[in-house]
Amino acid sequence: MSENLHSPQRQLIELRIEHADLDSLIDASAPSRPGDELALRRLKKRRLLLRDRIGRLEAEVEPPESA
């Protein structure tokens, strides 16, 4: 059971959820708080890092097909 909690597939799901949450947060906070540019940049940076991690995990879980 412990193996299932740390599987790449589970991590991928959690990262995708976090990425979607950040997308929503960024979309909601951009127009409402235009003066808080630093916080918005940090959120966007975190979102990019998550996207990179998701890409690496996807390549690990589903390796590219050979030609």
C-alpha positions in Angstrom: 0.0 0.0 0.0 2.9 2.4 0.8 4.3 1.8 -2.7 1.0 3.1 -4.2 1.3 6.4 -2.3 4.7 7.2 -3.9 4.2 5.7 -7.3 5.0 7.9 -10.3 1.4 7.8 -11.5 0.2 9.1 -8.1 2.8 11.8 -8.1 1.7 12.8 -11.6 -1.9 13.1 -10.6 -1.0 15.2 -7.5 1.3 17.5 -9.6 -1.5 18.0 -12.2 -4.0 18.9 -9.5 -1.5 21.4 -8.0 -0.8 22.9 -11.5 -4.5 23.3 -12.1 -5.0 24.9 -8.7 -2.2 27.4 -9.5 -3.7 28.1 -12.9 -7.0 29.0 -11.2 -5.3 31.1 -8.5 -3.2 33.0 -11.1 -6.2 33.7 -13.3 -8.3 34.9 -10.3 -5.6 37.0 -8.7 -4.2 38.8 -11.8 -7.0 41.3 -12.3 -8.0 41.6 -8.7 -4.6 42.5 -7.3 -2.6 44.3 -9.9 -0.1 45.8 -7.4 1.0 42.4 -6.1 3.3 41.6 -9.0 6.0 39.8 -6.9 3.5 37.3 -5.6 2.1 36.7 -9.1 5.6 36.1 -10.4 6.3 33.6 -7.7 3.1 31.7 -8.5 3.9 31.7 -12.2 7.5 30.4 -11.4 6.0 27.6 -9.2 3.6 26.7 -12.0 6.5 26.5 -14.5 8.5 24.2 -12.1 5.5 22.0 -11.8 5.1 21.8 -15.5 8.7 20.7 -15.9 8.3 18.0 -13.2 5.1 16.8 -14.8 6.9 16.5 -18.2 9.8 14.5 -16.6 7.3 12.2 -14.8 5.3 11.7 -18.0 8.4 10.7 -19.9 9.3 8.3 -17.1 5.8 6.7 -16.9 5.1 6.7 -20.7 8.5 6.5 -22.5 8.4 7.7 -26.1 7.7 5.1 -28.8 10.5 4.1 -31.1 10.1 5.0 -34.7 
